[in-house]
């Protein structure tokens, strides 16, 4: 292989790694917001003195 092909392959691999890191970061942010939303719903349920079955259901969904 000549140097140009090696350089091109290295640049493509580096670009793929950057895309993967971006996707993983976005997934972490989405998971955090979903967890925060479910926690908010759980707190609302507890403040409204809902039955324990409903609270356990929301907790099960959060996990």
Legacy VTK file of the C-alpha trace (Angstrom):
# vtk DataFile Version 3.0
C-alpha trace
ASCII
DATASET POLYDATA
POINTS 63 float
0.000 0.000 0.000
1.226 3.455 -0.694
1.202 6.244 1.872
-1.917 7.943 0.471
-4.068 4.833 0.881
-2.779 4.278 4.413
-3.465 7.913 5.324
-6.965 7.788 3.802
-7.791 4.574 5.701
-6.533 6.084 8.970
-8.618 9.219 8.470
-11.753 7.167 7.790
-11.154 5.061 10.912
-10.680 8.208 13.001
-13.883 9.697 11.576
-15.810 6.520 12.450
-14.487 6.678 16.022
-15.659 10.287 16.339
-19.130 9.380 15.066
-19.310 6.479 17.524
-18.369 8.730 20.446
-21.011 11.265 19.394
-23.693 8.577 19.207
-22.729 7.200 22.625
-22.832 10.679 24.142
-26.255 11.351 22.620
-27.565 8.032 23.943
-26.313 8.908 27.425
-28.112 12.253 27.308
-31.355 10.641 26.103
-31.150 7.970 28.816
-30.568 10.664 31.440
-33.610 12.674 30.357
-35.813 9.563 30.250
-34.663 8.574 33.726
-35.281 12.086 34.999
-38.775 12.073 33.490
-39.659 8.737 35.067
-38.319 9.917 38.417
-40.468 13.048 38.129
-43.552 10.919 37.419
-42.715 8.666 40.371
-42.430 11.666 42.705
-45.770 13.045 41.454
-47.392 9.658 42.083
-45.982 9.550 45.618
-47.114 13.105 46.380
-50.651 12.287 45.249
-50.678 9.268 47.582
-51.360 6.786 44.808
-51.619 3.095 45.630
-48.366 1.215 46.069
-49.118 -0.907 43.014
-48.988 2.159 40.795
-45.797 3.410 42.440
-44.138 0.015 42.049
-45.248 -0.084 38.419
-43.568 3.261 37.704
-40.468 2.160 39.573
-40.393 -1.019 37.496
-40.606 1.051 34.329
-37.761 3.263 35.529
-35.496 0.278 36.075
LINES 1 64
63 0 1 2 3 4 5 6 7 8 9 10 11 12 13 14 15 16 17 18 19 20 21 22 23 24 25 26 27 28 29 30 31 32 33 34 35 36 37 38 39 40 41 42 43 44 45 46 47 48 49 50 51 52 53 54 55 56 57 58 59 60 61 62
